[in-house]
Amino acid sequence: MPISEALLGEFDMEMATTRKVLERCPEDKFGWKPHAKSWDMATLGSHLANIVGWAKETLTLDQLDYAPPGAPE
């Protein structure tokens, strides 16, 4: 079984939980931080939305390089 199939169930469960959190957070509370060192809810929500976009590339590419071109590996 490819790793993408093995992770699909967990991915679906995490997305359902993420959706619940974001749906329950009122817009006037987007500045709230779950912890003093944490990002606020608006930034956390944006980050989670971006992570979803990484899923296809992460599961289909043979390698994933986060370093910008010319930067050390």
PDB file of N, H, CA, C and O in Angstrom:
ATOM      1  N   MET A   1       0.850  -1.179   0.000  1.00  0.00           N
ATOM      2  CA  MET A   1       0.000   0.000   0.000  1.00  0.00           C
ATOM      3  C   MET A   1       0.895   1.243   0.000  1.00  0.00           C
ATOM      4  O   MET A   1       1.798   1.359   0.829  1.00  0.00           O
ATOM      5  N   PRO A   2       0.647   2.160  -0.920  1.00  0.00           N
ATOM      6  CA  PRO A   2       1.428   3.406  -0.930  1.00  0.00           C
ATOM      7  C   PRO A   2       1.156   4.224   0.336  1.00  0.00           C
ATOM      8  O   PRO A   2       0.078   4.146   0.925  1.00  0.00           O
ATOM      9  N   ILE A   3       2.145   4.998   0.731  1.00  0.00           N
ATOM     10  H   ILE A   3       3.020   5.062   0.252  1.00  0.00           H
ATOM     11  CA  ILE A   3       1.996   5.813   1.946  1.00  0.00           C
ATOM     12  C   ILE A   3       0.836   6.789   1.812  1.00  0.00           C
ATOM     13  O   ILE A   3       0.196   7.125   2.808  1.00  0.00           O
ATOM     14  N   SER A   4       0.555   7.250   0.597  1.00  0.00           N
ATOM     15  H   SER A   4       1.075   6.977  -0.212  1.00  0.00           H
ATOM     16  CA  SER A   4      -0.558   8.188   0.411  1.00  0.00           C
ATOM     17  C   SER A   4      -1.883   7.545   0.800  1.00  0.00           C
ATOM     18  O   SER A   4      -2.739   8.206   1.389  1.00  0.00           O
ATOM     19  N   GLU A   5      -2.064   6.265   0.478  1.00  0.00           N
ATOM     20  H   GLU A   5      -1.368   5.729   0.000  1.00  0.00           H
ATOM     21  CA  GLU A   5      -3.297   5.576   0.870  1.00  0.00           C
ATOM     22  C   GLU A   5      -3.343   5.353   2.380  1.00  0.00           C
ATOM     23  O   GLU A   5      -4.402   5.453   3.000  1.00  0.00           O
ATOM     24  N   ALA A   6      -2.201   5.054   2.952  1.00  0.00           N
ATOM     25  H   ALA A   6      -1.341   4.972   2.448  1.00  0.00           H
ATOM     26  CA  ALA A   6      -2.145   4.822   4.397  1.00  0.00           C
ATOM     27  C   ALA A   6      -2.483   6.087   5.178  1.00  0.00           C
ATOM     28  O   ALA A   6      -3.065   6.007   6.260  1.00  0.00           O
ATOM     29  N   LEU A   7      -2.127   7.244   4.647  1.00  0.00           N
ATOM     30  H   LEU A   7      -1.654   7.309   3.768  1.00  0.00           H
ATOM     31  CA  LEU A   7      -2.347   8.511   5.357  1.00  0.00           C
ATOM     32  C   LEU A   7      -3.695   9.155   5.067  1.00  0.00           C
ATOM     33  O   LEU A   7      -4.088  10.094   5.759  1.00  0.00           O
ATOM     34  N   LEU A   8      -4.403   8.673   4.066  1.00  0.00           N
ATOM     35  H   LEU A   8      -4.084   7.910   3.504  1.00  0.00           H
ATOM     36  CA  LEU A   8      -5.641   9.324   3.649  1.00  0.00           C
ATOM     37  C   LEU A   8      -6.686   9.381   4.759  1.00  0.00           C
ATOM     38  O   LEU A   8      -7.322  10.418   4.945  1.00  0.00           O
ATOM     39  N   GLY A   9      -6.876   8.299   5.494  1.00  0.00           N
ATOM     40  H   GLY A   9      -6.359   7.457   5.343  1.00  0.00           H
ATOM     41  CA  GLY A   9      -7.855   8.295   6.588  1.00  0.00           C
ATOM     42  C   GLY A   9      -7.504   9.303   7.666  1.00  0.00           C
ATOM     43  O   GLY A   9      -8.370  10.026   8.159  1.00  0.00           O
ATOM     44  N   GLU A  10      -6.237   9.347   8.026  1.00  0.00           N
ATOM     45  H   GLU A  10      -5.534   8.760   7.626  1.00  0.00           H
ATOM     46  CA  GLU A  10      -5.788  10.304   9.045  1.00  0.00           C
ATOM     47  C   GLU A  10      -5.956  11.742   8.539  1.00  0.00           C
ATOM     48  O   GLU A  10      -6.369  12.625   9.291  1.00  0.00           O
ATOM     49  N   PHE A  11      -5.636  11.970   7.265  1.00  0.00           N
ATOM     50  H   PHE A  11      -5.301  11.252   6.654  1.00  0.00           H
ATOM     51  CA  PHE A  11      -5.790  13.291   6.668  1.00  0.00           C
ATOM     52  C   PHE A  11      -7.251  13.740   6.740  1.00  0.00           C
ATOM     53  O   PHE A  11      -7.534  14.873   7.131  1.00  0.00           O
ATOM     54  N   ASP A  12      -8.179  12.852   6.363  1.00  0.00           N
ATOM     55  H   ASP A  12      -7.949  11.932   6.046  1.00  0.00           H
ATOM     56  CA  ASP A  12      -9.602  13.192   6.411  1.00  0.00           C
ATOM     57  C   ASP A  12     -10.053  13.532   7.822  1.00  0.00           C
ATOM     58  O   ASP A  12     -10.825  14.470   8.019  1.00  0.00           O
ATOM     59  N   MET A  13      -9.576  12.773   8.807  1.00  0.00           N
ATOM     60  H   MET A  13      -8.949  12.010   8.647  1.00  0.00           H
ATOM     61  CA  MET A  13      -9.935  13.023  10.199  1.00  0.00           C
ATOM     62  C   MET A  13      -9.387  14.379  10.666  1.00  0.00           C
ATOM     63  O   MET A  13     -10.094  15.137  11.331  1.00  0.00           O
ATOM     64  N   GLU A  14      -8.151  14.678  10.325  1.00  0.00           N
ATOM     65  H   GLU A  14      -7.577  14.063   9.785  1.00  0.00           H
ATOM     66  CA  GLU A  14      -7.551  15.960  10.708  1.00  0.00           C
ATOM     67  C   GLU A  14      -8.276  17.127  10.051  1.00  0.00           C
ATOM     68  O   GLU A  14      -8.471  18.164  10.686  1.00  0.00           O
ATOM     69  N   MET A  15      -8.676  16.981   8.801  1.00  0.00           N
ATOM     70  H   MET A  15      -8.518  16.139   8.285  1.00  0.00           H
ATOM     71  CA  MET A  15      -9.381  18.058   8.114  1.00  0.00           C
ATOM     72  C   MET A  15     -10.750  18.298   8.734  1.00  0.00           C
ATOM     73  O   MET A  15     -11.197  19.441   8.825  1.00  0.00           O
ATOM     74  N   ALA A  16     -11.418  17.232   9.160  1.00  0.00           N
ATOM     75  H   ALA A  16     -11.054  16.303   9.086  1.00  0.00           H
ATOM     76  CA  ALA A  16     -12.720  17.394   9.820  1.00  0.00           C
ATOM     77  C   ALA A  16     -12.562  18.160  11.129  1.00  0.00           C
ATOM     78  O   ALA A  16     -13.360  19.046  11.434  1.00  0.00           O
ATOM     79  N   THR A  17     -11.539  17.821  11.895  1.00  0.00           N
ATOM     80  H   THR A  17     -10.890  17.102  11.648  1.00  0.00           H
ATOM     81  CA  THR A  17     -11.287  18.513  13.163  1.00  0.00           C
ATOM     82  C   THR A  17     -10.923  19.974  12.921  1.00  0.00           C
ATOM     83  O   THR A  17     -11.414  20.864  13.614  1.00  0.00           O
ATOM     84  N   THR A  18     -10.067  20.214  11.944  1.00  0.00           N
ATOM     85  H   THR A  18      -9.667  19.491  11.381  1.00  0.00           H
ATOM     86  CA  THR A  18      -9.663  21.581  11.605  1.00  0.00           C
ATOM     87  C   THR A  18     -10.875  22.404  11.190  1.00  0.00           C
ATOM     88  O   THR A  18     -11.028  23.550  11.614  1.00  0.00           O
ATOM     89  N   ARG A  19     -11.726  21.826  10.373  1.00  0.00           N
ATOM     90  H   ARG A  19     -11.601  20.896  10.029  1.00  0.00           H
ATOM     91  CA  ARG A  19     -12.932  22.520   9.914  1.00  0.00           C
ATOM     92  C   ARG A  19     -13.808  22.911  11.106  1.00  0.00           C
ATOM     93  O   ARG A  19     -14.322  24.029  11.152  1.00  0.00           O
ATOM     94  N   LYS A  20     -13.983  22.006  12.067  1.00  0.00           N
ATOM     95  H   LYS A  20     -13.566  21.098  12.029  1.00  0.00           H
ATOM     96  CA  LYS A  20     -14.798  22.302  13.253  1.00  0.00           C
ATOM     97  C   LYS A  20     -14.229  23.480  14.033  1.00  0.00           C
ATOM     98  O   LYS A  20     -14.969  24.376  14.439  1.00  0.00           O
ATOM     99  N   VAL A  21     -12.921  23.478  14.240  1.00  0.00           N
ATOM    100  H   VAL A  21     -12.320  22.750  13.910  1.00  0.00           H
ATOM    101  CA  VAL A  21     -12.289  24.561  14.999  1.00  0.00           C
ATOM    102  C   VAL A  21     -12.506  25.896  14.302  1.00  0.00           C
ATOM    103  O   VAL A  21     -12.896  26.876  14.938  1.00  0.00           O
ATOM    104  N   LEU A  22     -12.256  25.938  12.997  1.00  0.00           N
ATOM    105  H   LEU A  22     -11.940  25.142  12.480  1.00  0.00           H
ATOM    106  CA  LEU A  22     -12.379  27.197  12.267  1.00  0.00           C
ATOM    107  C   LEU A  22     -13.828  27.664  12.174  1.00  0.00           C
ATOM    108  O   LEU A  22     -14.090  28.866  12.213  1.00  0.00           O
ATOM    109  N   GLU A  23     -14.767  26.738  12.054  1.00  0.00           N
ATOM    110  H   GLU A  23     -14.554  25.762  12.023  1.00  0.00           H
ATOM    111  CA  GLU A  23     -16.180  27.113  11.994  1.00  0.00           C
ATOM    112  C   GLU A  23     -16.681  27.670  13.327  1.00  0.00           C
ATOM    113  O   GLU A  23     -17.585  28.505  13.353  1.00  0.00           O
ATOM    114  N   ARG A  24     -16.099  27.213  14.419  1.00  0.00           N
ATOM    115  H   ARG A  24     -15.365  26.534  14.398  1.00  0.00           H
ATOM    116  CA  ARG A  24     -16.565  27.614  15.741  1.00  0.00           C
ATOM    117  C   ARG A  24     -15.898  28.880  16.260  1.00  0.00           C
ATOM    118  O   ARG A  24     -16.312  29.418  17.286  1.00  0.00           O
ATOM    119  N   CYS A  25     -14.896  29.351  15.583  1.00  0.00           N
ATOM    120  H   CYS A  25     -14.559  28.914  14.749  1.00  0.00           H
ATOM    121  CA  CYS A  25     -14.196  30.552  16.027  1.00  0.00           C
ATOM    122  C   CYS A  25     -14.890  31.787  15.439  1.00  0.00           C
ATOM    123  O   CYS A  25     -14.858  31.983  14.224  1.00  0.00           O
ATOM    124  N   PRO A  26     -15.511  32.615  16.273  1.00  0.00           N
ATOM    125  CA  PRO A  26     -16.188  33.813  15.763  1.00  0.00           C
ATOM    126  C   PRO A  26     -15.175  34.786  15.145  1.00  0.00           C
ATOM    127  O   PRO A  26     -14.032  34.883  15.593  1.00  0.00           O
ATOM    128  N   GLU A  27     -15.612  35.489  14.126  1.00  0.00           N
ATOM    129  H   GLU A  27     -16.540  35.411  13.762  1.00  0.00           H
ATOM    130  CA  GLU A  27     -14.730  36.429  13.433  1.00  0.00           C
ATOM    131  C   GLU A  27     -14.145  37.478  14.369  1.00  0.00           C
ATOM    132  O   GLU A  27     -13.007  37.908  14.183  1.00  0.00           O
ATOM    133  N   ASP A  28     -14.913  37.895  15.374  1.00  0.00           N
ATOM    134  H   ASP A  28     -15.837  37.546  15.525  1.00  0.00           H
ATOM    135  CA  ASP A  28     -14.389  38.913  16.289  1.00  0.00           C
ATOM    136  C   ASP A  28     -13.363  38.346  17.268  1.00  0.00           C
ATOM    137  O   ASP A  28     -12.809  39.090  18.077  1.00  0.00           O
ATOM    138  N   LYS A  29     -13.105  37.049  17.205  1.00  0.00           N
ATOM    139  H   LYS A  29     -13.555  36.445  16.547  1.00  0.00           H
ATOM    140  CA  LYS A  29     -12.120  36.413  18.087  1.00  0.00           C
ATOM    141  C   LYS A  29     -10.885  35.927  17.321  1.00  0.00           C
ATOM    142  O   LYS A  29     -10.067  35.192  17.874  1.00  0.00           O
ATOM    143  N   PHE A  30     -10.745  36.327  16.065  1.00  0.00           N
ATOM    144  H   PHE A  30     -11.409  36.924  15.615  1.00  0.00           H
ATOM    145  CA  PHE A  30      -9.602  35.878  15.267  1.00  0.00           C
ATOM    146  C   PHE A  30      -8.273  36.384  15.823  1.00  0.00           C
ATOM    147  O   PHE A  30      -7.222  35.862  15.452  1.00  0.00           O
ATOM    148  N   GLY A  31      -8.290  37.368  16.687  1.00  0.00           N
ATOM    149  H   GLY A  31      -9.144  37.793  16.989  1.00  0.00           H
ATOM    150  CA  GLY A  31      -7.071  37.872  17.311  1.00  0.00           C
ATOM    151  C   GLY A  31      -6.670  37.091  18.557  1.00  0.00           C
ATOM    152  O   GLY A  31      -5.598  37.323  19.116  1.00  0.00           O
ATOM    153  N   TRP A  32      -7.531  36.159  18.999  1.00  0.00           N
ATOM    154  H   TRP A  32      -8.402  35.971  18.545  1.00  0.00           H
ATOM    155  CA  TRP A  32      -7.264  35.370  20.204  1.00  0.00           C
ATOM    156  C   TRP A  32      -6.133  34.370  19.970  1.00  0.00           C
ATOM    157  O   TRP A  32      -6.039  33.756  18.907  1.00  0.00           O
ATOM    158  N   LYS A  33      -5.276  34.217  20.984  1.00  0.00           N
ATOM    159  H   LYS A  33      -5.353  34.716  21.847  1.00  0.00           H
ATOM    160  CA  LYS A  33      -4.174  33.262  20.914  1.00  0.00           C
ATOM    161  C   LYS A  33      -4.426  32.141  21.917  1.00  0.00           C
ATOM    162  O   LYS A  33      -4.721  32.415  23.080  1.00  0.00           O
ATOM    163  N   PRO A  34      -4.316  30.886  21.489  1.00  0.00           N
ATOM    164  CA  PRO A  34      -4.502  29.774  22.419  1.00  0.00           C
ATOM    165  C   PRO A  34      -3.435  29.728  23.512  1.00  0.00           C
ATOM    166  O   PRO A  34      -3.651  29.140  24.572  1.00  0.00           O
ATOM    167  N   HIS A  35      -2.291  30.347  23.251  1.00  0.00           N
ATOM    168  H   HIS A  35      -2.116  30.824  22.390  1.00  0.00           H
ATOM    169  CA  HIS A  35      -1.183  30.378  24.198  1.00  0.00           C
ATOM    170  C   HIS A  35      -0.414  31.667  23.944  1.00  0.00           C
ATOM    171  O   HIS A  35      -0.418  32.175  22.823  1.00  0.00           O
ATOM    172  N   ALA A  36       0.238  32.199  24.957  1.00  0.00           N
ATOM    173  H   ALA A  36       0.242  31.787  25.868  1.00  0.00           H
ATOM    174  CA  ALA A  36       0.961  33.470  24.813  1.00  0.00           C
ATOM    175  C   ALA A  36       2.020  33.415  23.709  1.00  0.00           C
ATOM    176  O   ALA A  36       2.277  34.422  23.049  1.00  0.00           O
ATOM    177  N   LYS A  37       2.631  32.252  23.505  1.00  0.00           N
ATOM    178  H   LYS A  37       2.422  31.434  24.040  1.00  0.00           H
ATOM    179  CA  LYS A  37       3.658  32.117  22.469  1.00  0.00           C
ATOM    180  C   LYS A  37       3.091  31.646  21.130  1.00  0.00           C
ATOM    181  O   LYS A  37       3.843  31.438  20.178  1.00  0.00           O
ATOM    182  N   SER A  38       1.786  31.478  21.053  1.00  0.00           N
ATOM    183  H   SER A  38       1.175  31.647  21.826  1.00  0.00           H
ATOM    184  CA  SER A  38       1.136  30.967  19.849  1.00  0.00           C
ATOM    185  C   SER A  38       0.800  32.084  18.872  1.00  0.00           C
ATOM    186  O   SER A  38       0.793  33.261  19.231  1.00  0.00           O
ATOM    187  N   TRP A  39       0.525  31.699  17.643  1.00  0.00           N
ATOM    188  H   TRP A  39       0.531  30.742  17.351  1.00  0.00           H
ATOM    189  CA  TRP A  39      -0.027  32.635  16.664  1.00  0.00           C
ATOM    190  C   TRP A  39      -1.481  32.883  17.021  1.00  0.00           C
ATOM    191  O   TRP A  39      -2.092  32.096  17.744  1.00  0.00           O
ATOM    192  N   ASP A  40      -2.040  33.983  16.512  1.00  0.00           N
ATOM    193  H   ASP A  40      -1.544  34.623  15.924  1.00  0.00           H
ATOM    194  CA  ASP A  40      -3.461  34.220  16.726  1.00  0.00           C
ATOM    195  C   ASP A  40      -4.269  33.288  15.809  1.00  0.00           C
ATOM    196  O   ASP A  40      -3.712  32.661  14.907  1.00  0.00           O
ATOM    197  N   MET A  41      -5.583  33.205  16.049  1.00  0.00           N
ATOM    198  H   MET A  41      -6.035  33.714  16.781  1.00  0.00           H
ATOM    199  CA  MET A  41      -6.431  32.264  15.304  1.00  0.00           C
ATOM    200  C   MET A  41      -6.457  32.558  13.810  1.00  0.00           C
ATOM    201  O   MET A  41      -6.531  31.626  13.009  1.00  0.00           O
ATOM    202  N   ALA A  42      -6.400  33.818  13.413  1.00  0.00           N
ATOM    203  H   ALA A  42      -6.340  34.575  14.063  1.00  0.00           H
ATOM    204  CA  ALA A  42      -6.404  34.156  11.994  1.00  0.00           C
ATOM    205  C   ALA A  42      -5.156  33.592  11.309  1.00  0.00           C
ATOM    206  O   ALA A  42      -5.246  33.023  10.221  1.00  0.00           O
ATOM    207  N   THR A  43      -4.010  33.749  11.937  1.00  0.00           N
ATOM    208  H   THR A  43      -3.936  34.211  12.821  1.00  0.00           H
ATOM    209  CA  THR A  43      -2.766  33.238  11.372  1.00  0.00           C
ATOM    210  C   THR A  43      -2.744  31.718  11.383  1.00  0.00           C
ATOM    211  O   THR A  43      -2.293  31.096  10.421  1.00  0.00           O
ATOM    212  N   LEU A  44      -3.229  31.116  12.466  1.00  0.00           N
ATOM    213  H   LEU A  44      -3.596  31.622  13.247  1.00  0.00           H
ATOM    214  CA  LEU A  44      -3.312  29.659  12.528  1.00  0.00           C
ATOM    215  C   LEU A  44      -4.221  29.113  11.439  1.00  0.00           C
ATOM    216  O   LEU A  44      -3.892  28.116  10.797  1.00  0.00           O
ATOM    217  N   GLY A  45      -5.357  29.755  11.226  1.00  0.00           N
ATOM    218  H   GLY A  45      -5.624  30.565  11.748  1.00  0.00           H
ATOM    219  CA  GLY A  45      -6.288  29.324  10.179  1.00  0.00           C
ATOM    220  C   GLY A  45      -5.670  29.412   8.797  1.00  0.00           C
ATOM    221  O   GLY A  45      -5.832  28.504   7.981  1.00  0.00           O
ATOM    222  N   SER A  46      -4.967  30.494   8.533  1.00  0.00           N
ATOM    223  H   SER A  46      -4.835  31.231   9.196  1.00  0.00           H
ATOM    224  CA  SER A  46      -4.289  30.638   7.238  1.00  0.00           C
ATOM    225  C   SER A  46      -3.215  29.569   7.054  1.00  0.00           C
ATOM    226  O   SER A  46      -3.063  29.001   5.972  1.00  0.00           O
ATOM    227  N   HIS A  47      -2.483  29.308   8.118  1.00  0.00           N
ATOM    228  H   HIS A  47      -2.607  29.768   8.997  1.00  0.00           H
ATOM    229  CA  HIS A  47      -1.443  28.282   8.063  1.00  0.00           C
ATOM    230  C   HIS A  47      -2.050  26.910   7.764  1.00  0.00           C
ATOM    231  O   HIS A  47      -1.528  26.164   6.936  1.00  0.00           O
ATOM    232  N   LEU A  48      -3.141  26.584   8.433  1.00  0.00           N
ATOM    233  H   LEU A  48      -3.565  27.190   9.105  1.00  0.00           H
ATOM    234  CA  LEU A  48      -3.787  25.295   8.194  1.00  0.00           C
ATOM    235  C   LEU A  48      -4.320  25.188   6.768  1.00  0.00           C
ATOM    236  O   LEU A  48      -4.246  24.123   6.155  1.00  0.00           O
ATOM    237  N   ALA A  49      -4.850  26.275   6.245  1.00  0.00           N
ATOM    238  H   ALA A  49      -4.910  27.140   6.743  1.00  0.00           H
ATOM    239  CA  ALA A  49      -5.327  26.263   4.855  1.00  0.00           C
ATOM    240  C   ALA A  49      -4.170  26.042   3.888  1.00  0.00           C
ATOM    241  O   ALA A  49      -4.332  25.357   2.879  1.00  0.00           O
ATOM    242  N   ASN A  50      -3.018  26.609   4.182  1.00  0.00           N
ATOM    243  H   ASN A  50      -2.887  27.166   5.002  1.00  0.00           H
ATOM    244  CA  ASN A  50      -1.850  26.409   3.317  1.00  0.00           C
ATOM    245  C   ASN A  50      -1.324  24.977   3.378  1.00  0.00           C
ATOM    246  O   ASN A  50      -0.871  24.438   2.368  1.00  0.00           O
ATOM    247  N   ILE A  51      -1.382  24.365   4.551  1.00  0.00           N
ATOM    248  H   ILE A  51      -1.750  24.803   5.372  1.00  0.00           H
ATOM    249  CA  ILE A  51      -0.900  22.993   4.703  1.00  0.00           C
ATOM    250  C   ILE A  51      -1.664  22.044   3.788  1.00  0.00           C
ATOM    251  O   ILE A  51      -1.077  21.127   3.213  1.00  0.00           O
ATOM    252  N   VAL A  52      -2.962  22.257   3.652  1.00  0.00           N
ATOM    253  H   VAL A  52      -3.439  23.002   4.119  1.00  0.00           H
ATOM    254  CA  VAL A  52      -3.770  21.403   2.776  1.00  0.00           C
ATOM    255  C   VAL A  52      -3.213  21.429   1.356  1.00  0.00           C
ATOM    256  O   VAL A  52      -3.211  20.407   0.670  1.00  0.00           O
ATOM    257  N   GLY A  53      -2.747  22.581   0.916  1.00  0.00           N
ATOM    258  H   GLY A  53      -2.749  23.412   1.473  1.00  0.00           H
ATOM    259  CA  GLY A  53      -2.184  22.695  -0.420  1.00  0.00           C
ATOM    260  C   GLY A  53      -0.884  21.925  -0.601  1.00  0.00           C
ATOM    261  O   GLY A  53      -0.514  21.583  -1.725  1.00  0.00           O
ATOM    262  N   TRP A  54      -0.199  21.653   0.483  1.00  0.00           N
ATOM    263  H   TRP A  54      -0.499  21.930   1.395  1.00  0.00           H
ATOM    264  CA  TRP A  54       1.058  20.901   0.399  1.00  0.00           C
ATOM    265  C   TRP A  54       0.820  19.403   0.255  1.00  0.00           C
ATOM    266  O   TRP A  54       1.715  18.676  -0.175  1.00  0.00           O
ATOM    267  N   ALA A  55      -0.361  18.935   0.604  1.00  0.00           N
ATOM    268  H   ALA A  55      -1.089  19.525   0.953  1.00  0.00           H
ATOM    269  CA  ALA A  55      -0.619  17.494   0.673  1.00  0.00           C
ATOM    270  C   ALA A  55      -0.329  16.788  -0.651  1.00  0.00           C
ATOM    271  O   ALA A  55       0.366  15.772  -0.664  1.00  0.00           O
ATOM    272  N   LYS A  56      -0.842  17.302  -1.750  1.00  0.00           N
ATOM    273  H   LYS A  56      -1.406  18.127  -1.740  1.00  0.00           H
ATOM    274  CA  LYS A  56      -0.648  16.635  -3.033  1.00  0.00           C
ATOM    275  C   LYS A  56       0.840  16.516  -3.366  1.00  0.00           C
ATOM    276  O   LYS A  56       1.320  15.440  -3.720  1.00  0.00           O
ATOM    277  N   GLU A  57       1.556  17.620  -3.249  1.00  0.00           N
ATOM    278  H   GLU A  57       1.166  18.494  -2.961  1.00  0.00           H
ATOM    279  CA  GLU A  57       2.981  17.587  -3.567  1.00  0.00           C
ATOM    280  C   GLU A  57       3.748  16.656  -2.634  1.00  0.00           C
ATOM    281  O   GLU A  57       4.618  15.906  -3.076  1.00  0.00           O
ATOM    282  N   THR A  58       3.428  16.704  -1.357  1.00  0.00           N
ATOM    283  H   THR A  58       2.721  17.314  -0.998  1.00  0.00           H
ATOM    284  CA  THR A  58       4.121  15.882  -0.369  1.00  0.00           C
ATOM    285  C   THR A  58       3.929  14.398  -0.654  1.00  0.00           C
ATOM    286  O   THR A  58       4.854  13.604  -0.481  1.00  0.00           O
ATOM    287  N   LEU A  59       2.738  14.026  -1.087  1.00  0.00           N
ATOM    288  H   LEU A  59       1.987  14.671  -1.227  1.00  0.00           H
ATOM    289  CA  LEU A  59       2.431  12.611  -1.280  1.00  0.00           C
ATOM    290  C   LEU A  59       2.746  12.104  -2.683  1.00  0.00           C
ATOM    291  O   LEU A  59       2.772  10.893  -2.903  1.00  0.00           O
ATOM    292  N   THR A  60       2.985  12.996  -3.629  1.00  0.00           N
ATOM    293  H   THR A  60       2.964  13.980  -3.450  1.00  0.00           H
ATOM    294  CA  THR A  60       3.225  12.532  -4.996  1.00  0.00           C
ATOM    295  C   THR A  60       4.659  12.724  -5.475  1.00  0.00           C
ATOM    296  O   THR A  60       5.087  12.028  -6.396  1.00  0.00           O
ATOM    297  N   LEU A  61       5.408  13.635  -4.885  1.00  0.00           N
ATOM    298  H   LEU A  61       5.061  14.199  -4.137  1.00  0.00           H
ATOM    299  CA  LEU A  61       6.782  13.863  -5.323  1.00  0.00           C
ATOM    300  C   LEU A  61       7.746  12.887  -4.655  1.00  0.00           C
ATOM    301  O   LEU A  61       7.516  12.440  -3.531  1.00  0.00           O
ATOM    302  N   ASP A  62       8.826  12.563  -5.360  1.00  0.00           N
ATOM    303  H   ASP A  62       9.013  12.926  -6.273  1.00  0.00           H
ATOM    304  CA  ASP A  62       9.856  11.696  -4.788  1.00  0.00           C
ATOM    305  C   ASP A  62      10.686  12.424  -3.737  1.00  0.00           C
ATOM    306  O   ASP A  62      11.196  11.804  -2.803  1.00  0.00           O
ATOM    307  N   GLN A  63      10.821  13.744  -3.891  1.00  0.00           N
ATOM    308  H   GLN A  63      10.407  14.247  -4.649  1.00  0.00           H
ATOM    309  CA  GLN A  63      11.569  14.537  -2.924  1.00  0.00           C
ATOM    310  C   GLN A  63      10.914  15.901  -2.795  1.00  0.00           C
ATOM    311  O   GLN A  63      10.201  16.348  -3.693  1.00  0.00           O
ATOM    312  N   LEU A  64      11.159  16.547  -1.684  1.00  0.00           N
ATOM    313  H   LEU A  64      11.738  16.183  -0.954  1.00  0.00           H
ATOM    314  CA  LEU A  64      10.567  17.849  -1.409  1.00  0.00           C
ATOM    315  C   LEU A  64      11.648  18.724  -0.798  1.00  0.00           C
ATOM    316  O   LEU A  64      12.157  18.423   0.281  1.00  0.00           O
ATOM    317  N   ASP A  65      12.001  19.808  -1.483  1.00  0.00           N
ATOM    318  H   ASP A  65      11.587  20.052  -2.360  1.00  0.00           H
ATOM    319  CA  ASP A  65      13.086  20.679  -1.043  1.00  0.00           C
ATOM    320  C   ASP A  65      12.503  22.040  -0.676  1.00  0.00           C
ATOM    321  O   ASP A  65      12.006  22.761  -1.541  1.00  0.00           O
ATOM    322  N   TYR A  66      12.567  22.384   0.594  1.00  0.00           N
ATOM    323  H   TYR A  66      12.971  21.798   1.297  1.00  0.00           H
ATOM    324  CA  TYR A  66      12.030  23.670   1.065  1.00  0.00           C
ATOM    325  C   TYR A  66      13.010  24.821   0.907  1.00  0.00           C
ATOM    326  O   TYR A  66      12.619  25.986   0.981  1.00  0.00           O
ATOM    327  N   ALA A  67      14.278  24.504   0.690  1.00  0.00           N
ATOM    328  H   ALA A  67      14.596  23.558   0.630  1.00  0.00           H
ATOM    329  CA  ALA A  67      15.285  25.557   0.581  1.00  0.00           C
ATOM    330  C   ALA A  67      15.110  26.322  -0.746  1.00  0.00           C
ATOM    331  O   ALA A  67      14.922  25.695  -1.788  1.00  0.00           O
ATOM    332  N   PRO A  68      15.166  27.632  -0.724  1.00  0.00           N
ATOM    333  CA  PRO A  68      15.063  28.387  -1.972  1.00  0.00           C
ATOM    334  C   PRO A  68      16.274  28.105  -2.863  1.00  0.00           C
ATOM    335  O   PRO A  68      17.330  27.718  -2.361  1.00  0.00           O
ATOM    336  N   PRO A  69      16.135  28.295  -4.173  1.00  0.00           N
ATOM    337  CA  PRO A  69      17.266  28.032  -5.075  1.00  0.00           C
ATOM    338  C   PRO A  69      18.509  28.805  -4.645  1.00  0.00           C
ATOM    339  O   PRO A  69      18.437  29.994  -4.334  1.00  0.00           O
ATOM    340  N   GLY A  70      19.643  28.117  -4.631  1.00  0.00           N
ATOM    341  H   GLY A  70      19.701  27.152  -4.883  1.00  0.00           H
ATOM    342  CA  GLY A  70      20.905  28.731  -4.257  1.00  0.00           C
ATOM    343  C   GLY A  70      21.191  28.709  -2.762  1.00  0.00           C
ATOM    344  O   GLY A  70      22.310  29.017  -2.351  1.00  0.00           O
ATOM    345  N   ALA A  71      20.217  28.355  -1.943  1.00  0.00           N
ATOM    346  H   ALA A  71      19.308  28.105  -2.277  1.00  0.00           H
ATOM    347  CA  ALA A  71      20.428  28.305  -0.497  1.00  0.00           C
ATOM    348  C   ALA A  71      21.056  26.956  -0.117  1.00  0.00           C
ATOM    349  O   ALA A  71      20.899  25.973  -0.841  1.00  0.00           O
ATOM    350  N   PRO A  72      21.755  26.911   1.002  1.00  0.00           N
ATOM    351  CA  PRO A  72      22.317  25.628   1.427  1.00  0.00           C
ATOM    352  C   PRO A  72      21.205  24.601   1.700  1.00  0.00           C
ATOM    353  O   PRO A  72      20.095  24.960   2.093  1.00  0.00           O
ATOM    354  N   GLU A  73      21.521  23.348   1.490  1.00  0.00           N
ATOM    355  H   GLU A  73      22.423  23.056   1.171  1.00  0.00           H
ATOM    356  CA  GLU A  73      20.527  22.289   1.702  1.00  0.00           C
ATOM    357  C   GLU A  73      20.245  22.092   3.175  1.00  0.00           C
ATOM    358  O   GLU A  73      19.433  21.242   3.540  1.00  0.00           O
TER     359      GLU A  73
END
